[in-house]
Amino acid sequence: MKRWERWSMNSLSAIVGVTGFLYLWMKYFTDPPDPFAVVNHPWQTAVLNLHVIASPLFILVFGIVFNSHVMKKLGAPKLPNRTSGYVSLGSFAVMAFSGYLLQITMHEWWLQALVVTHVASGAVFSLVYGVHLLIMLRLARARDRQGSVALEVAWGD
């Protein structure tokens, strides 16, 4: 995976995740300052707009990363972070599809079901993708330590 792909994926994942959880908190867990207010928090509309604008970019970058990273790893031997990768992939698909349907659904029952599905899959994706990144960092550090040990042996340090 290229550096810009990793940077874009991680940045957009953070933006979409943070705005999604902020919007959830503002919409469902805050009380409006005015009893006649349309929104519960003054920033609620801006946060939702940023979430909706960043999400298609996130889906695009995910597709690029899917092609350059995921497809190569699917045929590889068992890797330590394969489970977190599979769970991230599955929860991403549910999150993206439910987010799309949220924008076009009119029926109240479907809307509530999609909100629960979108929030749950978004939470799972955010958590498991974070674990996936931590495993990757741990593996990279272990690989670096092995490389520096090999250098020490080779150079006699």
C-alpha positions in Angstrom: 0.0 0.0 0.0 1.3 3.4 -0.9 1.9 6.1 1.7 -0.8 8.4 0.4 -3.3 5.5 0.4 -2.5 4.7 4.0 -2.6 8.4 5.0 -5.9 9.0 3.1 -7.6 5.9 4.5 -6.6 6.6 8.1 -7.5 10.4 7.9 -10.9 9.8 6.3 -11.6 7.0 8.6 -11.0 9.3 11.5 -13.0 12.2 10.1 -16.0 10.0 9.2 -15.8 8.1 12.6 -15.5 11.3 14.7 -18.2 13.2 12.9 -20.5 10.1 13.0 -20.1 9.7 16.8 -20.4 13.4 17.3 -23.6 13.5 15.3 -24.9 10.5 17.3 -24.2 12.3 20.5 -25.7 15.6 19.4 -28.8 14.1 18.0 -29.7 11.5 20.6 -27.9 12.5 23.8 -28.2 16.3 24.1 -31.1 18.5 24.9 -31.9 21.5 22.7 -31.3 24.9 24.4 -34.6 26.1 23.0 -37.7 23.9 23.3 -38.7 25.0 19.8 -35.3 24.2 18.2 -35.2 22.0 15.2 -31.7 20.6 16.2 -30.4 19.6 19.6 -27.0 21.2 19.2 -25.9 24.3 17.3 -23.2 22.3 15.5 -25.4 19.3 14.6 -26.1 20.3 11.0 -22.4 21.2 10.3 -21.2 17.9 11.7 -23.7 15.9 9.7 -22.8 17.8 6.5 -19.1 17.1 7.1 -19.9 13.4 7.7 -22.0 13.2 4.5 -19.4 15.0 2.4 -16.4 13.0 3.7 -18.2 9.6 3.5 -18.1 9.2 -0.4 -14.4 10.1 -0.3 -13.9 7.5 2.3 -15.7 4.9 0.2 -13.6 5.9 -2.8 -10.3 5.5 -0.9 -11.5 2.3 0.6 -12.0 1.0 -2.9 -8.5 2.0 -3.9 -7.1 0.3 -0.7 -9.2 -2.7 -1.4 -7.6 -3.1 -4.8 -4.0 -2.4 -3.6 -4.0 -4.0 -0.2 -6.9 -6.3 0.5 -6.9 -8.2 -2.7 -3.2 -9.0 -2.2 -3.7 -10.2 1.4 -6.7 -12.4 0.6 -4.5 -15.1 -1.1 -1.6 -14.7 1.4 -0.9 -17.3 4.1 -2.5 -16.8 7.5 -1.5 -13.4 8.8 -1.8 -12.2 12.5 -4.2 -9.4 11.6 -6.4 -11.3 9.1 -9.3 -11.6 11.4 -9.4 -7.8 12.1 -9.1 -7.2 8.4 -12.1 -9.5 7.6 -14.2 -7.9 10.3 -13.2 -4.4 9.1 -14.1 -5.4 5.6 -17.5 -6.8 6.5 -18.5 -4.0 8.9 -17.4 -1.4 6.3 -19.8 -3.0 3.7 -22.7 -2.9 6.1 -21.8 0.6 7.3 -21.6 2.0 3.8 -24.7 0.3 2.5 -26.8 1.3 5.5 -25.5 4.9 5.3 -26.6 5.1 1.7 -30.0 3.7 2.4 -30.4 6.1 5.4 -30.5 9.0 2.9 -33.3 7.6 0.7 -35.5 5.8 3.2 -38.9 7.3 4.1 -40.6 4.7 6.2 -40.1 5.3 9.9 -39.6 1.6 10.9 -36.9 1.1 8.2 -35.3 4.4 9.2 -34.9 3.3 12.8 -33.6 -0.1 11.8 -31.1 1.5 9.4 -29.9 4.0 12.1 -29.3 1.1 14.5 -27.5 -0.9 11.8 -25.4 2.1 10.7 -24.4 3.0 14.2 -23.6 -0.6 15.2 -21.6 -1.3 12.1 -19.8 2.0 12.3 -18.9 1.4 15.9 -17.6 -2.1 15.0 -15.7 -0.8 12.0 -14.1 2.0 14.1 -13.1 -0.3 16.9 -11.8 -3.2 14.8 -10.0 -1.0 12.2 -8.2 0.7 15.2 -7.2 -2.8 16.4 -6.1 -3.7 12.9 -3.8 -0.6 12.8 -2.4 -1.4 16.3 -1.6 -5.0 15.2 0.1 -3.6 12.1 2.2 -1.2 14.2 3.2 -4.0 16.5 4.2 -6.2 13.6 6.2 -3.3 12.0 8.0 -2.7 15.3 8.8 -6.4 15.7 10.1 -6.5 12.1 12.2 -3.4 12.7 13.7 -4.9 15.9 14.6 -8.1 14.0 16.2 -6.0 11.3 18.3 -4.0 13.8 19.3 -7.3 15.6 20.4 -8.7 12.2 22.4 -5.5 11.5 24.0 -5.7 14.9 25.0 -9.3 14.3 26.2 -8.5 10.8 28.3 -5.4 11.9 29.4 -7.0 15.2 27.9 -4.3 17.4 
